[in-house]
């Protein structure tokens, strides 16, 4: 995938994929963080063939009551993700959900700051996860 645009393949869709992201079974590695005004939930999905990060944006009606405001926030979040998605590796089958938790419409710069912090936390978590996997692999091969 070249360029700066968002492709259909990068959007998380499908009932089973979304349910597996939000399920709380202990067999898979689920992580989450809150960086106001966003909450990010992510997991590595080894069951799919495409190895690029997929994302989902949720702006609850409970937080922003007017549809115009929800659409505006969804567009702002999508734009900040599009511009900052290079902070996470492009070759990992990662599912990410961004949930808006503020109760008012916030300016773009606050959303962008939160997105960069959330993506950097996701990258740190992925680095730790990969380090653990390499240690486990090394210990298995030495046995």
N, C-alpha and C positions, 0 to 999 in steps of 0.2 A: 504494500500500500504506500503510495507516494503522495506527497502534497500534504496540505493542512486540512483537508476537508474530512468530515465524518462519513464513514461508509456504513452501509446497512449491516455489514458483518460485525461491526463494533457495538451494535445495540443489543442489549440483553432482552430477549423476548422468549416467550414460551412458559407455560404454567409450571412444568417440572423444573426448569432451570431456576426460576424465581423461587419456587418452594424449596429447592435444595439450598439456595443461598440463605434463606431465612430459617431453615430447620435447625434444630438444636441437638442433632445427634452427635455423639462424641467421636464417631469414626472419622469425621472430616475436620479439617482445620478452618474454623471460622474466626474471623477477627473483626473488630469494630473500634471506631474512635469517634469522638465528638469534637469537632472544631467549629465553634459557633460561627455561622448559622447552619452548618452542615453536620450531618452524622453520616459517616461512611462505614459500610459493612462490606466485607470482601471475603472471598474464599477462592482457593485454587480448584478448578474443575477439571479433573483428569479424564472425564468421560467424553469430552468433545474432541473433535478432530482438529478444529481450527485453534491455533495457538496464539491468539491475540487477545488482549483484554477486552471484555465486553462490559458495558455500563448501563445503568438504569437510573432514572431521575424520578423522584417522588416528591411532590409538593402537596401535602394533605389539605383537604378542604377544611379541616378543623383549625389549621393555622391561618390560612388565607381564605377568607370566605368568598371573595369575588373571583370569578373565572379569569378575568383580565389580569389580575395580580398573579394568579397561579401560573398563567401562561408566560407572563413577563419573567417571573423567577425561574421557570423552567428554561427559558431561552438564555438567561444570564448564566445559569449553572452549566448548561450545555456549551456555551461559548467559552467559559473559563476552563472546562475540561478539554475542549478541543485545542486550546492554545497551550495548555500545560501538561498534556498527556505524555509528553516525552520524558517526564520525571520518573515514570515507571517503565520497566522493561517491556518491549513489544513482543517478546517471544514466549510469554508465559500464559497459559490458559486461565486467566484471572476473571472472576465475575465480581463486579463492584456495583453497589447501590448507593446513591447519594440521596439522603433524605433531608429535606428542609425542615429545620426545627424552630426557626424564629416565627414570631406571630405578627410581624409587620414586614412590609416590603423594604428591603435593604438595598443600598447602592451597589453598583457593580464592583467597585474596588474592595469592599468588605467581602463580597462573595469570592473574588479572585484570591484574596489573601488567605481565606479559609481553604479554598481548593488547593492552593500550592502547599499549605501545611498538611492537609489530609493526604495528598499524593506522596509527599515526602515521608510521612509516617507509614504509609502502605509500603513504600520502597524499603524502609528500615525493617519492617516486619518480614518482607520477602527475603531480604538479605539474611536475617536471623534464621528463617525457615530453611533456606538453602544451606546455610552453614551447619545446621543440625542434621540435615539429610546427608551431607558429605561425611560428617563424623560417624553417623550410623552406618553408612556404606563402608567406610574404612574399617570400622570395628567388625562388621560382618565378614569382610574379605580376609581379615587377619585370623578369624576363627577356624 
